[in-house]
Amino acid sequence: MVALGADVARGDDRVRAAYREQIERYLAKLEELLGSREKAVVALSSLVGAVLVARAVDDQRLSEEILQGVRAAVKA
């Protein structure tokens, strides 16, 4: 999900539909675990964003801080 996001955004309708379908599967599973669609959307978006940012920074400690912070927030 993280690696493909920018490429999919520029993709054709078929590519974007396939990506959406996978996102919907992830959201359905997260909704089961978290109890609401809203929480699932926030969790998925937070996790994907955290991975994207953590991979982009050149500081391993900051990367871990980002991942741990979002992990803790999603679990709360």
N, C-alpha and C positions, 0 to 999 in steps of 0.2 A: 504494500500500500504506500509506504513512504517513498520508496524509490520511483514508483511509477506515476505519482500524482501529477507532476508537471507535464509529463509526456501524454498522459491520458487526457488532460485538459485540452490539448491540441489535437487529439485524435478524432476520428470520425464517429458517427452515431453508434456504430456497432461496438467499437472499442469502449466508448463511454457507457453504453448500456451494460456491457459485461462487467465493467468496474463497479457500476452502481449496484448490480445484482450481488456482487461479492460484499460490498459495503452493507447492503441490506441484511445479508446473512450474519455478518459480524454484529450488526446492531440488534438483530433478533436474539442472538446468544447473550449479548451484554444486557439486554432488557430483561431476559429471564433471570440473570444474576443480580441485577441492580434494582429491579422492580418498576422501572418506568422508561419510556422511550426517551424522555428528556435527559435523564441521567445517563442513558446509553450513548446518546449523541455527544454529550459533554465528555464522557469518559473516552470514547473513541477519538474524538478530536484532540483531546488533551494528550493522549498517548502517542498519536501519530505526530503531533507537533513536537512533543518532547524528544522523540527519536530523531526527528529531522534536525532540531537545534543541537541536540547532544552530539550528533555525528558531525555537525558543521564546525563546532568550536575546536580550537587547537589546545585546549587545556583539559586533561583527563579528569582532574578533580572537579572542574566545573561541569563537565559532561555527566559525571556520576551524580553530582548534586542535582542537576536538572532531572535526571531519570528517577532518582530516589524521591525527590519532592513531588513529582507528578504521580508516581506510584502510590505514595502515602495519601495524597489528596484523593485519588480515585478510590482507594480502599476505604476512606473515611465515610 
